Amino acid sequence: MTICIFMQPLYLTSSAATTLTLQQPECTRKPRLLDRVRDRIRYKHYSIRTEQAYLDWIRRFIWFNHRRHPEDMGAAEVEAYLTNLATVGGVAAATQNQAKSALLFLYREVLGVALPWLDGIEGAKLPKRMPVVLSRSEVDALLSNVSGFAGLIVHLLYGSGMRLMEGVRLRVKDIDFDRRELMVRDGKGGKDRVTVLPEALADRLRLHLAWVKATHLDDLARGYGHVHLPFALARKYPSANREWCWQYAFPALGLSVDPRTGKTQRHHFNEQSVQRAVRQAARDAGFDKPVSPHTLRHSFATHLLENGYDIRTVQELLGHKDVSTTMIYTHVLNRGGRGVFSPLDHPGASRR
């Protein structure tokens, strides 16, 4: 432990004062604002993506206000910044609300300032949009155009309804072949849930895991083989990060350095590679609609409802907190135009 002792001199020249300031012990230096934000985010166990997004929004807020400290600003500056994002930046409502959440976190959690005026700043109203859903034939065409590592993940996303990050972060221990179940850990909102493991992918997934295990054993032989564990489990169970059951089911093809710990290890498969594979498959299939990995989740839910499964079951598989979120998929159960036939399609209508 470092003990700091300060002695006030009776007489101090300007040069001596400068020297004393330069040699001030580290324990008296106030941490930088962004370091304090980062420490608080990690203390509350927010995800690395939330950490990166919040830090970026706070930097932008400070630069927008000519590098003034947030403690010297108030409602006018925050509202002007959020308004600028919408009017000049043209950002989506969800993006604007994320920026507001970052500033809320900064003032409440880091600066510890009670700011009732911040609650008065309204968030952007999110538009209600219908999800893009693929028909069964379109799903078949898409899946036939993906292969390899990313292709297996794409098949699993459609077959289980997982989100993209839930799929690439899946660990070996959370795959149950006997019960045909996948355990999704720490999903959206920090919740765990169980979803279905497609029987059609069971054999292919077993072969894949055999290759992953061989890769893991090779990493162990070379002095690596450990993986990131959440919530300080690595300290509680020092050897767990090298055990087979904790490894990612879809690991990265190469080793990398963990930005939080500085250790060289094997991260999960790059989610951007999956996104690119889906976009390329959609182009190859000749689709005229935007398709992303999340489109497969929408299609999973819609096709289950078409097969007669009740909406509560679909809600649990998707991990929705409120059934009203799942209700959006019922729109495709109706025929076009909510089941109403256009008068132009009436048998007695005149034809040109």
Number of C-alpha atoms within 10 A of each C-alpha: 3 7 6 10 6 7 5 6 7 5 7 11 8 8 9 11 13 11 11 12 10 9 9 12 14 10 10 8 8 8 11 8 15 16 11 16 23 17 14 17 22 15 10 10 15 13 14 14 9 14 18 12 14 24 21 14 18 21 12 15 23 16 12 14 15 9 11 12 12 18 9 7 12 13 15 11 16 20 16 13 19 22 15 15 17 15 9 8 11 12 14 14 15 14 15 23 18 17 24 24 14 20 20 17 18 23 18 13 16 17 14 10 12 10 13 9 10 18 10 10 14 11 16 17 11 11 9 7 7 10 15 15 23 20 11 12 9 15 19 12 17 26 19 14 16 22 14 9 16 22 18 18 23 24 20 21 22 22 21 22 25 28 20 21 15 17 23 23 22 22 22 18 14 17 19 14 15 8 9 13 17 23 19 23 16 14 16 14 9 10 12 12 15 16 20 18 21 17 13 11 13 15 11 11 19 12 10 15 16 11 11 20 16 11 15 22 15 13 17 14 10 9 9 17 21 23 23 22 14 10 12 11 13 16 11 9 10 10 11 18 18 19 14 19 15 18 27 25 25 23 22 17 14 10 15 13 12 14 9 9 8 9 14 15 19 23 22 23 22 16 18 11 11 22 18 14 22 25 18 16 21 23 16 14 17 12 15 8 10 11 20 16 22 20 20 28 22 22 22 26 25 23 18 15 18 15 8 8 13 11 18 14 13 22 18 16 19 22 22 17 13 11 14 11 11 20 13 16 23 13 15 18 13 11 10 11 10 10 11 9 11 9 10 10 10 9 8 8 9 9 7 3
